[in-house]
Amino acid sequence: MSERVAHFEITADEPDRAASFYRATFGWTVDKWEGPADYWLIGSGEGKGIDGAIMPRAHGQAVINTVQLESTVEDALARITKAGGAAMGDIVVIPGVGRFSYAIDTEGNVFGVMEPEALGDSD
């Protein structure tokens, strides 16, 4: 199994202000998502690395990493629980992307797990 971090989220009190900061500081593209959530997609450049997003502050975190799964979200949450972590919230379907949920590790860190749409039925 080679599941790895595939996405990051930066939480912010004012996402618009944070978007301006990251554009100016690193030259990232930051565009407000057209979906129903206050979510700003980040393109961090070409080559190695990952892209992410800015969102309103949540879960008492500053940065949230998302692991792209080679299994279902349910399988990952079962492994997380068995290893001493916990599931956080519901599994949500992100149209055109996949199924997603948050979890918490043994140290209190929140992270996401993403099942790509191609892995399973996202109805």
Backbone as a chain_set.jsonl record, in Angstrom:
{"seq": "MSERVAHFEITADEPDRAASFYRATFGWTVDKWEGPADYWLIGSGEGKGIDGAIMPRAHGQAVINTVQLESTVEDALARITKAGGAAMGDIVVIPGVGRFSYAIDTEGNVFGVMEPEALGDSD", "coords": {"N": [[0.847, -1.174, 0.0], [0.59, 2.2, -0.867], [-0.293, 4.767, 0.161], [-0.472, 8.271, 0.255], [0.196, 11.693, 1.293], [-1.9, 13.895, -0.339], [-3.07, 16.338, -0.573], [-3.432, 19.552, 0.907], [-4.805, 21.617, 3.52], [-5.185, 24.907, 4.534], [-6.192, 26.535, 7.319], [-8.058, 29.479, 8.09], [-8.803, 32.618, 9.656], [-9.769, 34.653, 8.089], [-10.318, 33.783, 5.06], [-10.086, 35.12, 2.517], [-8.176, 37.1, 3.015], [-6.007, 35.448, 3.667], [-5.691, 34.151, 1.218], [-4.785, 36.277, -0.397], [-2.338, 36.755, 0.884], [-0.854, 34.329, 0.376], [-0.789, 34.34, -2.401], [0.757, 36.664, -2.859], [3.093, 36.08, -1.416], [4.163, 33.556, -2.302], [3.478, 33.339, -4.973], [1.432, 31.66, -5.652], [-1.485, 30.341, -7.296], [-4.669, 31.19, -6.309], [-7.936, 30.537, -6.038], [-11.369, 31.152, -5.503], [-13.511, 28.504, -4.806], [-16.237, 27.307, -6.758], [-18.224, 25.882, -5.603], [-20.539, 24.9, -2.924], [-19.299, 25.536, -0.491], [-17.218, 27.73, 1.549], [-14.381, 27.893, 0.225], [-11.151, 27.889, -0.97], [-9.24, 27.193, -3.685], [-5.889, 26.14, -4.082], [-3.2, 26.406, -6.272], [-0.054, 25.297, -6.264], [2.078, 25.384, -7.971], [4.181, 24.063, -10.655], [5.555, 20.751, -11.251], [7.155, 18.688, -8.727], [5.386, 18.131, -5.668], [2.38, 19.17, -3.917], [-1.009, 20.311, -4.325], [-3.428, 22.487, -2.719], [-5.738, 24.01, -0.433], [-7.483, 26.871, 0.963], [-9.438, 27.416, 3.801], [-12.194, 28.352, 5.993], [-11.283, 28.704, 9.445], [-11.124, 25.68, 11.216], [-11.765, 22.823, 13.289], [-9.838, 23.471, 15.16], [-7.343, 23.625, 14.022], [-4.387, 24.531, 12.104], [-3.175, 23.718, 9.73], [-4.245, 21.196, 7.552], [-3.648, 18.024, 6.429], [-4.364, 15.824, 3.688], [-4.767, 12.418, 3.008], [-4.473, 10.457, 0.188], [-6.298, 7.661, -0.639], [-5.876, 4.121, -1.271], [-7.834, 2.476, -0.847], [-11.166, 2.02, 0.485], [-12.921, 4.719, 2.135], [-14.196, 3.8, 4.432], [-12.661, 1.491, 5.047], [-10.198, 2.71, 5.633], [-10.906, 4.309, 7.849], [-11.517, 2.298, 9.665], [-8.954, 1.156, 10.017], [-7.668, 3.374, 11.119], [-9.068, 3.711, 13.536], [-8.483, 1.246, 14.774], [-5.768, 1.595, 15.182], [-5.719, 3.441, 17.198], [-6.643, 5.98, 16.674], [-9.361, 8.174, 15.648], [-12.518, 8.51, 13.962], [-13.871, 11.48, 12.485], [-16.75, 13.143, 12.129], [-18.953, 12.935, 9.235], [-18.856, 10.811, 6.278], [-18.346, 12.321, 3.245], [-19.503, 13.01, -0.068], [-17.757, 14.291, -2.749], [-18.543, 15.651, -5.603], [-17.254, 14.5, -8.682], [-14.748, 14.183, -7.618], [-14.443, 12.408, -5.287], [-14.853, 10.388, -2.308], [-14.834, 11.498, 1.072], [-13.468, 12.041, 4.349], [-12.847, 13.346, 7.645], [-10.357, 12.614, 10.14], [-8.819, 11.829, 13.302], [-5.64, 11.718, 14.788], [-3.544, 9.843, 17.145], [-2.36, 11.873, 18.546], [-3.983, 14.026, 18.558], [-4.112, 15.406, 16.191], [-5.787, 16.579, 13.333], [-6.693, 15.099, 10.242], [-7.328, 14.462, 6.741], [-8.981, 11.879, 4.828], [-9.114, 10.581, 1.606], [-10.974, 8.96, -0.77], [-10.507, 8.306, -4.018], [-12.722, 9.061, -6.743], [-12.709, 7.115, -8.769], [-12.186, 4.729, -7.432], [-14.465, 3.756, -6.149], [-18.063, 3.554, -5.958], [-19.591, 6.608, -6.1], [-22.133, 7.485, -5.539]], "CA": [[0.0, 0.0, 0.0], [1.399, 3.421, -0.91], [-1.145, 5.941, 0.321], [0.389, 9.393, 0.613], [-0.452, 12.994, 1.378], [-2.239, 14.322, -1.687], [-3.748, 17.634, -0.534], [-3.344, 20.216, 2.204], [-5.748, 22.697, 3.765], [-4.746, 25.935, 5.478], [-7.378, 27.16, 7.89], [-7.826, 30.915, 8.258], [-9.909, 33.425, 10.178], [-10.267, 35.385, 6.926], [-9.751, 33.103, 3.885], [-9.74, 36.067, 1.465], [-6.903, 37.708, 3.411], [-4.984, 34.403, 3.537], [-5.468, 33.95, -0.218], [-3.925, 37.383, -0.836], [-1.007, 36.521, 1.456], [-0.151, 33.245, -0.316], [-0.522, 34.807, -3.768], [1.857, 37.628, -2.822], [4.309, 35.504, -0.838], [4.717, 32.43, -3.057], [3.043, 33.335, -6.357], [0.454, 30.591, -5.859], [-2.81, 30.723, -7.757], [-5.672, 30.912, -5.278], [-9.229, 30.915, -6.59], [-12.518, 30.693, -4.727], [-14.236, 27.376, -5.381], [-17.603, 27.673, -7.134], [-19.146, 24.994, -4.898], [-21.348, 25.472, -1.847], [-18.528, 25.846, 0.725], [-16.235, 28.807, 1.49], [-13.198, 27.068, -0.004], [-10.298, 28.556, -1.944], [-8.304, 26.21, -4.213], [-4.518, 26.619, -4.254], [-2.253, 25.759, -7.177], [1.235, 25.697, -5.702], [3.117, 25.409, -8.988], [4.441, 22.876, -11.475], [6.583, 19.839, -10.759], [6.894, 17.933, -7.506], [4.643, 18.825, -4.627], [0.935, 18.975, -3.932], [-1.841, 21.504, -4.26], [-4.253, 22.49, -1.53], [-6.851, 24.949, -0.345], [-7.669, 27.678, 2.171], [-10.823, 27.315, 4.254], [-12.378, 28.968, 7.307], [-10.664, 27.949, 10.54], [-11.954, 24.553, 11.651], [-11.144, 21.728, 14.032], [-8.738, 23.97, 15.979], [-6.107, 23.335, 13.309], [-3.864, 25.539, 11.202], [-2.947, 23.031, 8.461], [-4.809, 19.85, 7.538], [-3.201, 17.23, 5.289], [-5.285, 14.78, 3.247], [-4.115, 11.242, 2.46], [-5.23, 9.806, -0.885], [-6.393, 6.241, -0.301], [-5.966, 3.039, -2.247], [-8.906, 1.659, -0.283], [-12.344, 2.838, 0.746], [-12.872, 5.543, 3.346], [-14.576, 2.937, 5.561], [-11.489, 0.668, 5.4], [-9.208, 3.581, 6.27], [-11.384, 4.689, 9.185], [-11.36, 1.112, 10.52], [-7.523, 1.066, 10.365], [-7.382, 4.513, 11.998], [-9.634, 3.388, 14.851], [-7.711, 0.121, 15.329], [-4.448, 2.095, 15.579], [-5.857, 4.365, 18.318], [-7.203, 7.256, 16.239], [-10.824, 8.226, 15.651], [-13.195, 9.18, 12.854], [-14.467, 12.778, 12.826], [-17.775, 13.569, 11.187], [-19.516, 12.03, 8.239], [-18.215, 10.635, 4.98], [-19.043, 13.169, 2.288], [-19.203, 12.826, -1.481], [-17.384, 15.5, -3.454], [-18.788, 15.286, -7.0], [-16.123, 14.583, -9.592], [-13.495, 14.002, -6.889], [-14.462, 11.15, -4.552], [-15.468, 10.358, -0.978], [-13.885, 12.145, 1.977], [-13.811, 12.201, 5.76], [-11.772, 13.743, 8.543], [-10.038, 11.704, 11.235], [-7.906, 12.415, 14.277], [-4.622, 10.734, 15.165], [-3.368, 9.631, 18.589], [-1.811, 13.095, 19.146], [-4.971, 15.088, 18.447], [-4.014, 16.082, 14.899], [-6.839, 16.275, 12.369], [-6.259, 14.902, 8.864], [-8.385, 13.97, 5.876], [-8.758, 10.688, 4.011], [-9.848, 10.758, 0.357], [-11.121, 7.828, -1.686], [-10.774, 8.876, -5.348], [-13.978, 8.622, -7.337], [-12.499, 5.912, -9.575], [-12.119, 3.537, -6.571], [-15.747, 3.221, -5.721], [-19.292, 4.211, -6.388], [-19.734, 7.838, -5.316], [-23.535, 7.938, -5.587]], "C": [[0.892, 1.235, 0.0], [0.5, 4.644, -0.882], [-0.272, 7.087, 0.829], [-0.409, 10.681, 0.704], [-0.655, 13.515, -0.045], [-2.819, 15.734, -1.734], [-3.512, 18.242, 0.841], [-4.421, 21.278, 2.296], [-5.151, 23.624, 4.813], [-6.01, 26.58, 6.015], [-7.059, 28.62, 8.22], [-9.054, 31.589, 8.856], [-10.565, 34.204, 9.049], [-9.645, 34.779, 5.674], [-9.333, 34.044, 2.756], [-8.392, 36.723, 1.765], [-5.767, 36.704, 3.26], [-4.66, 34.147, 2.069], [-4.536, 35.03, -0.763], [-2.494, 37.189, -0.358], [-0.242, 35.478, 0.654], [0.101, 33.568, -1.79], [0.732, 35.68, -3.775], [3.166, 36.99, -2.37], [4.96, 34.461, -1.734], [4.326, 32.407, -4.533], [2.061, 32.228, -6.682], [-0.797, 31.164, -6.515], [-3.789, 30.304, -6.673], [-6.998, 31.452, -5.788], [-10.352, 30.337, -5.756], [-13.245, 29.601, -5.494], [-15.665, 27.802, -5.671], [-18.642, 26.786, -6.461], [-19.807, 25.673, -3.715], [-20.577, 25.864, -0.583], [-17.597, 27.031, 0.474], [-14.868, 28.139, 1.429], [-12.422, 27.667, -1.159], [-9.222, 27.58, -2.414], [-6.947, 26.844, -4.493], [-3.816, 25.755, -5.296], [-0.872, 26.226, -6.765], [2.379, 25.634, -6.709], [3.258, 24.092, -9.721], [5.491, 21.995, -10.816], [6.17, 19.122, -9.491], [6.167, 18.784, -6.486], [3.167, 18.563, -4.775], [0.232, 20.322, -3.9], [-2.742, 21.417, -3.043], [-5.37, 23.489, -1.596], [-6.744, 25.758, 0.943], [-9.14, 27.583, 2.519], [-10.97, 28.025, 5.586], [-11.798, 28.08, 8.401], [-11.629, 26.896, 11.057], [-11.118, 23.567, 12.438], [-9.964, 22.182, 14.887], [-7.376, 23.768, 15.333], [-5.668, 24.521, 12.469], [-3.635, 24.957, 9.812], [-3.519, 21.629, 8.58], [-4.324, 19.156, 6.275], [-4.24, 16.173, 4.971], [-4.488, 13.655, 2.602], [-5.017, 10.641, 1.39], [-5.143, 8.305, -0.683], [-6.319, 5.336, -1.525], [-7.025, 2.052, -1.784], [-10.119, 2.561, -0.096], [-12.131, 3.682, 2.003], [-13.206, 4.678, 4.567], [-13.407, 2.06, 6.013], [-10.446, 1.507, 6.133], [-9.631, 3.967, 7.677], [-11.29, 3.507, 10.151], [-9.9, 0.953, 10.947], [-7.134, 2.166, 11.339], [-7.855, 4.21, 13.413], [-8.83, 2.286, 15.532], [-6.35, 0.588, 15.848], [-4.512, 3.134, 16.699], [-6.363, 5.736, 17.945], [-8.718, 7.204, 16.276], [-11.325, 8.909, 14.388], [-13.776, 10.487, 13.366], [-15.506, 13.115, 11.776], [-18.181, 12.499, 10.201], [-18.579, 11.838, 7.058], [-19.027, 11.466, 3.997], [-18.591, 12.834, 0.874], [-18.896, 14.187, -2.075], [-17.498, 15.162, -4.942], [-17.566, 15.51, -7.888], [-14.782, 14.36, -8.939], [-13.471, 12.655, -6.177], [-15.182, 11.274, -3.229], [-14.401, 10.761, 0.036], [-14.399, 12.11, 3.401], [-12.586, 12.72, 6.507], [-11.577, 12.666, 9.594], [-9.082, 12.439, 12.165], [-6.912, 11.346, 14.701], [-4.49, 10.646, 16.68], [-2.848, 10.872, 19.308], [-2.769, 14.272, 19.064], [-4.919, 15.866, 17.146], [-5.13, 15.623, 13.964], [-6.201, 16.095, 10.997], [-7.428, 14.36, 8.062], [-7.979, 12.677, 5.202], [-9.684, 10.788, 2.807], [-9.805, 9.479, -0.463], [-11.435, 8.411, -3.055], [-12.039, 8.269, -5.961], [-13.836, 7.317, -8.113], [-12.464, 4.637, -8.729], [-13.472, 2.938, -6.265], [-16.905, 3.992, -6.299], [-19.508, 5.425, -5.516], [-21.164, 8.366, -5.36], [-24.004, 8.398, -4.265]], "O": [[1.843, 1.314, 0.777], [0.529, 5.464, -1.8], [0.559, 6.901, 1.718], [-1.551, 10.75, 0.248], [0.279, 13.569, -0.845], [-3.038, 16.273, -2.819], [-3.404, 17.518, 1.83], [-4.897, 21.783, 1.278], [-4.671, 23.174, 5.853], [-6.811, 27.114, 5.249], [-5.93, 28.952, 8.583], [-10.189, 31.189, 8.6], [-11.781, 34.396, 9.049], [-8.567, 35.2, 5.257], [-8.324, 33.794, 2.097], [-7.563, 36.882, 0.868], [-4.687, 37.053, 2.782], [-3.499, 33.949, 1.71], [-3.603, 34.729, -1.506], [-1.546, 37.431, -1.106], [0.908, 35.714, 0.285], [1.094, 33.119, -2.362], [1.644, 35.475, -4.575], [4.231, 37.325, -2.889], [6.178, 34.473, -1.91], [4.794, 31.543, -5.275], [1.871, 31.886, -7.849], [-1.131, 32.332, -6.316], [-3.732, 29.177, -6.18], [-7.171, 32.659, -5.952], [-10.302, 29.177, -5.348], [-13.555, 29.751, -6.676], [-16.245, 28.577, -4.911], [-19.835, 26.932, -6.73], [-19.657, 26.879, -3.521], [-21.158, 26.472, 0.316], [-17.229, 27.308, -0.668], [-14.266, 27.851, 2.463], [-12.989, 27.925, -2.22], [-8.372, 27.179, -1.619], [-6.858, 27.932, -5.061], [-3.836, 24.527, -5.214], [-0.545, 27.406, -6.896], [3.537, 25.813, -6.333], [2.545, 23.129, -9.442], [6.225, 22.44, -9.933], [4.981, 18.965, -9.212], [6.319, 20.005, -6.45], [2.746, 17.818, -5.66], [0.807, 21.335, -3.5], [-2.81, 20.369, -2.4], [-5.894, 23.789, -2.669], [-6.028, 25.394, 1.876], [-9.997, 27.658, 1.638], [-9.968, 28.281, 6.254], [-11.82, 26.854, 8.294], [-12.801, 27.179, 11.305], [-9.902, 23.491, 12.266], [-9.16, 21.347, 15.301], [-6.36, 23.742, 16.027], [-6.465, 25.406, 12.159], [-3.877, 25.637, 8.815], [-3.308, 20.95, 9.585], [-4.56, 19.644, 5.169], [-4.922, 15.676, 5.867], [-3.633, 13.902, 1.751], [-6.185, 10.35, 1.648], [-4.053, 7.744, -0.571], [-6.651, 5.729, -2.644], [-7.098, 0.927, -2.277], [-10.095, 3.731, -0.478], [-11.263, 3.386, 2.824], [-12.572, 4.81, 5.614], [-13.179, 1.898, 7.212], [-9.878, 1.067, 7.133], [-8.815, 3.957, 8.598], [-11.01, 3.7, 11.334], [-9.628, 0.649, 12.109], [-6.367, 1.932, 12.274], [-7.121, 4.428, 14.377], [-8.531, 2.374, 16.723], [-5.837, 0.05, 16.829], [-3.476, 3.656, 17.111], [-6.505, 6.591, 18.819], [-9.297, 6.294, 16.868], [-10.654, 9.77, 13.819], [-14.133, 10.596, 14.539], [-15.149, 13.353, 10.622], [-17.808, 11.332, 10.315], [-17.634, 12.602, 6.864], [-20.248, 11.333, 3.923], [-17.451, 12.428, 0.648], [-19.675, 15.128, -1.926], [-16.641, 14.462, -5.483], [-16.933, 16.565, -7.849], [-13.762, 14.345, -9.627], [-12.582, 11.842, -6.427], [-16.02, 12.157, -3.047], [-13.227, 10.42, -0.108], [-15.606, 12.145, 3.64], [-11.449, 12.558, 6.063], [-12.493, 11.905, 9.905], [-8.601, 13.528, 11.852], [-7.292, 10.201, 14.945], [-5.234, 11.297, 17.413], [-2.884, 10.933, 20.537], [-2.42, 15.388, 19.449], [-5.605, 16.878, 17.002], [-5.383, 14.426, 13.824], [-5.289, 16.834, 10.624], [-8.401, 13.861, 8.626], [-6.793, 12.402, 5.023], [-10.88, 11.043, 2.95], [-8.733, 8.98, -0.806], [-12.52, 8.96, -3.25], [-12.37, 7.109, -5.716], [-14.754, 6.498, -8.113], [-12.693, 3.553, -9.265], [-13.596, 1.72, -6.135], [-16.728, 4.961, -7.037], [-19.599, 5.291, -4.296], [-21.381, 9.571, -5.232], [-25.156, 8.811, -4.129]]}, "num_chains": 1, "name": "protein.A"}
